[in-house]
Amino acid sequence: MLFFGCGLRGPGYPATRLEGAVTVDGKPLATGSIQFLPQDTAQGPAVGAVVADGRYAADDVPLGKVRAIVTSVRKGKRLPDAADIPVWESENLIPQRHRGGILIDVGAD
């Protein structure tokens, strides 16, 4: 039998694993996501992770200058609709001042 696929070689670009906490106004973010967007496309691809109970773990985050963007929305009230299809208002839980993310310098350690 022959098997083809990815081995344990890594992502093919300099990267590391990031783990951390996400808080909004001093409280852990219950649910959401975090994206790490390299500032130079040669660094590697964008990488994302789920935020749960204020914590995240992201593999293969490219090294160098990366913009970290957190998103979290909550379903709000039902909006009126003409086609009898449920449409819900959504509420962005990230304050406007933080929606553009923060620039961080990701190192190997």
C-alpha positions, 0 to 999 in steps of 0.5 A: 500500500502507498499513502500520499499526503502531508508529513510532519514537515511543518507549514513551509514557512517560519511559524510558531504556535500562539496561545493566549487570553482575549478579554473585552473591557477586562472580562474574558470573551466567551466566544469568538475568533481571532485571526493573525494577518501577516503584514507581508504576504511573503511571511505566510498565510493568514491563520485563525483560531476559535476563542472559547471561554477567553482562551485561544490556541493557534498553530502555524502563525507566521513569524514577524509583524502580524495584525491580530483581529478578534471578532465576536457577534451575538444574535439579537432580536428578530427583524421584520421580514416580508418573505417569512424567512427569519432574519436576526439582528446581530450585535458586534461584541468587540468595541469599535476602537478595537475592531481594526486589530492590533499589530504584534511582532511574533517571534519564535519563542 
